[in-house]
Amino acid sequence: MERRIYGIETEFGCMVRDPSVGSAEEVVEQVKDYAFFEKKLGVIDLHARDYAFEPARAGGFLRNGGRLYIDAVGSHEEYATAECCDLLDLVRHDRAGRILLAQLLVDLKIDEGVSFHNNSIDHFGGHTFGCHENYLVQIEDRFFTDALSYLLPFLVTRQIFAGVGRVGGHRLTRPSSKNNIMTLGEHEVDYVWVSNFYGVEIDPSVDFQLSQRADHIVKTISSRVRFNRAIINPKWDSYYSYSNLHRLHVLFGESNMSEYAAMLKIGTTSLVLDLIEEGTMPPDVEVADPLETLRSVSRDPTRKWPVRLRNGKTISAIDLQRRYLDAAKRYRYRHDRQTDMILQEWETILDDLERDPLSTADRLDWSAKLALYQQYVNETGVSWQDDILQSLDLEYHNVSPSAGLSYGLEQAGALRRITTDAQVEEAITTPPENTRALGRGQIISHLIARPGSRYVIDWDAVYIERNRQLDLKNPFHTYEKEALRFVRGI
């Protein structure tokens, strides 16, 4: 896990049960303003980061080095973690975003009528929203050509341990379909760069599947993210840009409530990227059709998960993952403590999935859900197509510790944790200590304590007034001393 920066961006669904508090769009604005102007958790953007998607004052950087903002497409609350190079840091900073939003609703006294959800699907509205992963990678000319064929099979099959599970399924159609359940947005920004439209129908043939988003992914790579949802969205920007390293933006991720599943997802993906960068990928892993594999693995009720390879052979998704695992063990074993831990857990989870998929219900989101819902179906006799199952599915992802079903499983000792409440609470206001987020967080805390300055803050630089600038080009450097010198005299 050394020399890799990673981060997670999560788009949260907002459910308003009490219309007196306002619409969902009004609620997310209220929460954002309260976080920055009342709680002073960060500094609001004074400039437009993007005139279409992130205009001025749509959000800002937080004291913990991350970002809280409103994405104009869909008008949803979004939280981006600080840059992390330690898996435990990433997991606790990711969870901190959820706890932060839950606390803000309580502080505003609207938590009885409003809830945020860390899920990726709207069962009844047909919409999907993302949890995106970012990795610092070595980009060469061949990366998105030769290397991509090795990365995609891993990404479309890792859902056997990283998928968050969902009740039911969707079918993509043209919007003229009489059974379309998805309404089009009301705002022009919703259609910037959209070149294709589709409708969404409920698919009654599916009771439960591994992935919330598999039904909605239509491309392997696409720079256009709405109505062209892809597995990978190329990002050639400065978010994580240093030397010859750049940001790999993985669109096909899902919002894990399980800390263990989130850790395993990021850790294994990072190891596979190591193999790609070192040219030590296992042979015979290319799949015949990545998108078809994504959906078929997600929807397979037998949990055997057969995958058709490009060479014409068929193996299970578990055995395909084992090919990556074996290569990683050969080339990365005893590289560092976290690498050894991920290799061990990767092997254990694959063995457990092969032996009895539901034996992983204490660690993985999809199996925790399936075990819980199957028990409910058995006890009540309801159908898997009953609305109550969709409601339970949604409540699993409720970010409120007092209401979310996943938190209830944790409190009962039925879902494993790898962080403590104290560690997560600290991450709400404290940046990681070993990346550039530390220096950025120090500057933000200084600006909060001494308001009135004009500033522009970005991932790789901070500008104060007209003539003060601190570059943060190296994401592995903390910039602690530089930040202290920078704020003197402000």
N, C-alpha and C positions, 0 to 999 in steps of 0.2 A: 504493500500500500504506500510505499515511499514515492515521492516526487510525482504525485498526482493531486491536482486540485479538483474538487467536485462541489456541486451545489444542486439544490432542488427548488423548482418554482411550482407553487400549487395554486390553482384556481379554485376558489371555494364557492359552492352553491349557497344561496341565501333563501331561506324559507320564511315568509311572513305569514303568521297565523292570525295576527291581530291587525286588521287594516288601519286601526287608529294610529299606529306608529308610523305609517307611511308605506309607500311602495318599496319593493326591493331595491330599486335604484336610489331612492331617498335614504334608505337605511345604510347602504354601503358608503354613501357620502358622509352621513352622520358619524359612522364608526371611524372612518378615515380622519375626519376633522377632529374628533375627540382624541384620537391617538396622538396627533401631532400638536394640537393647540391647547389641549387641557392636560393630558397625561405627559406631554413633552417626551415622548419616547423616541423622537427623531426630529429631523428638520424637513419641512415641506419643500418640494422642488419649486424653485422660483422661475425656472425656465421650462420650456416644452421639450421633453425628451423625444417626443414624436408628436407632431401636430395632430395626427389622426388618432393615434392610439393612447398616447400618454401626454396630454396637454399640461401646461403649467398647473401646479397645485393639485394634480391628480393623485399625488402620493409623494413619497420621499424615502430617504435613507434613514435607517434606525440606528440607535446607539449600539446595537449588537452587530452592526456591520451589514445587516440585510436590508431588504426593502419591503415596504407595505404600500400598495398602490391599487388604483382602480383601473382595470383594463377596459378601455372604451368599448371593445367588442364584447357584447354581452353584459357590460356594466357590472362585472363581478369583482369581489375583493380578491387580490392576489398577493401572495407572500413569497419572497425569494430569500432563501437562506444566504448568509454570508459565505464567502469562499472558505471551504474547509479542506484540510488534508489529513484528517483523522476521522475514522468512521464513527466513533462515539460522538465526536463533536457534531458531525453532520446529523446524526439521528436525534440528538437532543435539540439542535437548532431547528430542525424540521418540526419536531413536536412543539417547540416553543411557539411557533407561529400559530398552531391550533389553540394552545392554552391562552395565548395573547388575545385572540379573537373572542374566545369564550369569556375572558375577564372583562373585555371592553363592553360586551353586551350586558354583563351584570352591573358594571359601573354606571352604564347609561340607564339601568333599570328597565330594559326592554327584553330581557332574556326569557320572560314568560311568553312573549308574543313573537319572538324572532329566534331563529337558529341558523348557524352556519354548519355546512356539511362538507367533509373532506372526502367526497366521493367524486366519480367522474361520469355519472350518467343521470339523466332525468327520465325515469321510466315512462312517465305519462306524456311528457312534452317532446320526447324524441331527441333532445339535445344532449351533447356530450362536451365535457370540458376537461382540461388536462392536468396532469402532473408531469412536468418536464424535467429531465435530468441534463446536467451540464458536466462535461469532463474536459480537462485540459489534455490535449493529445498532440502528438507530433504529426503534422499534416505534410504529406508529400504529394506529388502529382498523382501517384498511383493509389492514394488512400481511398478515394471514393469510387475507384474502379476495381482494382484487384482485391483490395482489402474488404470492400463492402460485402462481397459474396461470402466472406468468412464471418462477418459481424452479424448479418441479418439472421442466419439460422439460430444463433444464440439468442438474439432478441425475441424472436417469435416463439421460442420454446421455453424461455426462462419463466414464462407465466405459470408453469407447473409449481413454482415456489414463490414467484413474485406477484401473481395475479391476485386481485382483491375479491374476485367472485361477484356474481350478480344473479339475481332472480330474473328469469325470462330472457328474451332476445328481441332484437330489432332487425328489420329488413329495410334496405335502402331502395327507394323507388324514385320515380319522377314526381314532382309536386302535384301533378294532375290526378294522381291516384286518389280514389275516393276514400281510401283508408288511411291517408296521410294524417299523422298526429302532430307533426311539427309545424309551428307557426313561424313565419319569417319575421326577422327583426324590423323594428320601426325606424332605425337610425341609419343614415347613409354610411357611417363608418363601418357598419356590419358587413358591407359589401365591397370594401376596398380590396382590390386584387382578387376578387372572386371571379372565376372563369367557368364554374360549373355549379349547378344547383341540383339537389335531390330532395325527395321527401323521405319520411321515415314511417314505417308501419310496425305495429307490434307483431312479433312472430310467436304464435301460440304453440309452436312445435318444440320450444325450448323451455325446460323447467328451470335449469340452473347451469351456469357456465363459469369458467375460470376467470375470464376477463370482462371488465365492464366496457372496454373500448374496441374490442376486436371487431364487432359488427360494423363499426364506423370508420375503420381504416381502409382507404381506397388507393393509397400510393405507397411505394417503398421510400421514395425521396420526393419532397416537394417544398418549395419555398413559400407556397400559398397554403395557409393553414386552415381556412374555413371552407367547407365543401370540397376540400382537397386534402383531407387529413392523412398524414403520412407517418411512417415509422421514424424517419429522420428528417429534420429540417435544417439544412445547412446554414450556419451562422458565421459569417466572416467579419466579426466585429471585435471590439476591444474588451468584451466582458472578461474573458480569460485569455489575453493575448500577451505572450512574452517570448522573445527570441523567435524560434521557429515553431512555437506552440500556440495552438488556437483552441477555440471552444467547439466541441462536438455537442450538438443540441439534439437530444433524443426525445422525440415527441411521444412515442408510444411507451409511456410509463403510466402507472396508476397510483392513486393516493393510498398508500399502505397505512393502516392504523396500527398494525403490528410492527413494533420496533425491530423485532428479529427479522421479519421479512424485508423491511426497508434496508437494514444493514446487509443482508445477504444479497439483495438486488444490486446495490451499489458496489459492494465488495467483489462479487463475481464479475460484474461488467467491467470493473477496473482491471481485473486480472486478464480478461479476454483482450482488452485493449493493450495490455502489456505484451501478450503473445503476438498480436497484430504488428505492433511497433517493432518487435524484435525479429519478426519473420519466422516465428516458430509455431505457426498454426497447425492444428491436426489436419490430416488429409481426410477427404471424403465426408465433409460436413455440409457442402452446399445442397440446399433443398431445391426441388424442382420449381416450386411456386411459393415464395414467402408469404404472400397474402392469403392464399388458400390454406397454408399450414397454420397461420395465425388463427384463422377462424375454426378450422377443423379440430385443432388441439383444444381450443377454448370450449367447443361445444360437445366434445366426446363424452357421453355419459358413462362409458365403460371405464374411464380413467386409465386406459391402455395407451392412448395418445400416439397412434402410429404416424410416422412422418415419411413422406416419399422424397428420396434424395434425387439429385440431378443425374446420378449414375444409374437410376432405375431401381435401385434397391429400396427396401422399406425397413426402418428401424423405429424403435419407440423414442419419444422425446426424452425419456430418461437416459437411454443409451447415447443419444446424440449429445446431451449435456455431459455425459461421462467422458466423451471424447475430448471435450474442452477441459474438463477437470483433469484428466490424465496428462494432457499436455501441460497444464499449469503446474501440476505436481512435479513433472520432470524438470521444468525450467525455473520454477519460482519457489520450490520448497525451501523452507528455512531462510527465506529472504529477510523477513522481519516477523515480529510477533503477530501483527494483525493478518498478514498473509497466511501464516500457518493456521490461525484461527478460522479464517474464511475457507481455506482448503478443507479443514476438518468438518466444518458445518455443512459445506457443499456436499461432501461425500455422504455425511450422515443423513441429510435430508433426501438425497436421491435414493439411498437405501431404504429409508422409511416410506417414501412414496411408492416404491416398487413393492414393498412388503404389504403395506396397508395405507392407502392415501389418507384416511381419516385419522391415522395415528399422529399426523402432523398438526392436528387441530389446536394444539397448545402453542404453536409457533407461527402458522401461516393464516393469512386472512381468509382465503377462499375456503379452506377446510374447516376453520373455526365457524364460519358462517354456515356451511353446509351441514355440519353436525348440529348446530343450534336450530336451524330451520327444519331439518328433517325430524328432529325431536318434536318440534311444534306441530308439524304436519301429522305425525303419528298420534299425538295426544289429542288434537282437535278435529282431525279429519278434513281440514280445509284443503282446497286444491292449490297446486303450485301456481296457478294462474289467478288466484284470489288476490285482491288488492292489499289485504293485510300482509302478505309476504313482501310486496314491494315496499310497504311502509316500514316493516322490520329491516329490510335491506337498507333503507335510507337512514334509519336510526342507528345502525351499526356505525355510521360515519359521522354522527352528530359530534361536534367538537366539544360540547359541554361535558365535563367529567361527571356531572350528576345525571346526565340523560343518555349519553352515548352507550350503546350496547357493548362496544369493544372495551370501554373502560370498566363496565360491570364484569366482563370476563377477566380482566386484569386483576380487579379487586378480589375476585373469587379464586385467584390463583390458577385460572384456566387458560390464560394467555400470557406468555412469557414477556418480561420486560428486560431491557439491558441498560436502562438509565434509572435515575431516581428523580423524584419530584423536585428535590433541591437542585439537582443539576439542570433540569429543564427550566426552573424558575430563574436561575442565574443566567441562562442563555437568552432570556427575554431582553436583558439589558446589557449583557457582557459579550463582546466579540470573542471569537477563537483567539488563542494566544500565539499562534504560529503561522498566520497568514497576514496579508496586507490589510485584512479587515480590522486588525487591532489598531493600526494607525488611523484608519478612516473613522473608526468608532470614537477614538480619542478626540479627533477634530470635531466630530458631531456633538459630543458631550460639551466641548468648549463653546460651540456656537449656541447650544441651548442655554447654557449658563450666562452667556453674554449676547443677548439678542440685538439685532439692529444691523448686522453686517449683510452685505450682498455677497452671494456665493453661488457657485455651481459645483455640485458634487456628482462624480461619476465613479464607476468601478475602478478606473485606472488613473484618476487625477482629481484634485480638489483645487478650486479657484476661489480666492477671496478678494473682493473688491476688484480693482483693475490690474494690480501689479503683483499679486501674491499667488504663486502656483506651486503645488507639490505633486509631482508625478509619482504614481504608484504602479510602475510598469511591471515589477517583479511580484507576482502573486504569492511567492514563497517567503518574501521578506516582510517583516512586521511593520517597518517604518515607525517604530515606537519613538526612537530618539528624534527622527526627522519631524514627526508630528509635533512633539513637544517644542522644538525650535520654531516650527512653522506658526504655532498659535501665539507665540510671544509677541506682544504688541498689538494684537487684534483687539 
